[in-house]
Amino acid sequence: MATYIVLSSFTDQGIRTVKDTTKRADAVRELARKMGIETKSLYWTVGKYDVVATFEAPDDAAMTALSLALSSSGNVRTQTMRAFSKDEMGGILSKLG
């Protein structure tokens, strides 16, 4: 499974309904589970991003589908990044020759 970090910012709609944010987080966890994606962590943050989450997904297509589903709800805009563990990075670096 690949690891992904998702940075989310509330939209105008999302901040107007911010009192529902923890309920929406539960819905995200459930949607991810149904898509074969495990939610590893989910934090509300102060600064440029309002929510930071980590997921483990089987592939880029599954994670892209989840990111699109999250954004299409209208409550957040997301930026998704593929993350590599030390071991994965070691394998990548070994290909440099």
C-alpha positions in Angstrom: 0.0 0.0 0.0 1.2 3.5 -0.8 1.1 6.4 1.6 -0.5 9.7 0.8 -0.6 13.0 2.7 -3.6 15.2 2.0 -3.6 18.9 2.9 -7.1 20.4 3.0 -8.4 23.9 3.2 -12.0 24.8 4.0 -14.0 26.4 1.3 -16.5 29.1 2.1 -19.1 26.4 2.4 -16.9 24.3 4.6 -16.2 27.1 7.0 -19.9 28.1 7.2 -20.6 24.5 8.3 -17.4 24.0 10.4 -19.4 22.7 13.3 -20.0 19.5 11.2 -16.3 19.0 10.5 -15.8 16.1 12.9 -18.9 14.4 11.5 -17.6 14.9 8.0 -14.3 13.4 9.1 -16.1 10.2 10.2 -17.8 10.1 6.8 -14.4 10.5 5.1 -13.0 7.6 7.1 -16.0 5.4 6.1 -15.8 6.4 2.4 -12.1 5.7 2.4 -12.7 2.3 3.9 -15.3 1.4 1.3 -12.7 2.4 -1.4 -10.1 0.1 0.1 -8.1 3.0 1.6 -7.1 3.1 5.3 -7.1 6.5 7.1 -4.0 6.5 9.2 -4.3 10.0 10.8 -6.5 13.1 10.6 -5.6 16.3 12.3 -7.1 19.8 12.3 -4.4 22.3 12.0 -3.6 26.0 12.3 -2.0 27.8 9.4 -2.3 27.5 5.6 -4.2 24.2 5.8 -7.1 23.4 8.0 -6.9 19.6 8.0 -4.0 17.3 7.4 -4.6 13.6 6.8 -2.6 10.5 5.9 -3.9 7.5 4.0 -2.7 4.2 2.8 -4.2 3.3 -0.6 -3.6 0.4 -3.0 -2.7 2.8 -5.9 -2.8 6.3 -7.3 -6.1 5.7 -9.0 -7.9 4.8 -5.7 -6.4 7.8 -3.9 -7.3 10.1 -6.8 -10.9 8.9 -6.6 -11.0 9.6 -2.9 -9.5 13.1 -3.4 -12.0 13.9 -6.1 -14.9 12.7 -3.8 -13.6 14.9 -1.0 -13.3 17.9 -3.2 -16.7 17.4 -4.9 -18.4 17.6 -1.5 -17.7 21.4 -1.7 -16.4 21.6 1.9 -12.6 21.4 1.2 -10.0 21.9 -1.5 -7.3 19.3 -1.3 -3.7 18.8 -2.3 -2.6 15.2 -2.3 1.0 14.1 -2.1 2.5 10.6 -2.5 4.8 10.0 0.5 7.7 7.5 0.6 9.1 5.7 3.6 12.9 5.5 4.3 13.0 2.0 2.8 11.0 3.1 -0.3 13.3 6.0 -0.8 16.3 3.7 -0.4 14.9 1.6 -3.3 14.4 4.7 -5.4 17.9 6.0 -4.7 19.4 2.6 -5.6 18.1 3.0 -9.1 20.3 6.1 -9.6 23.3 3.9 -10.2 
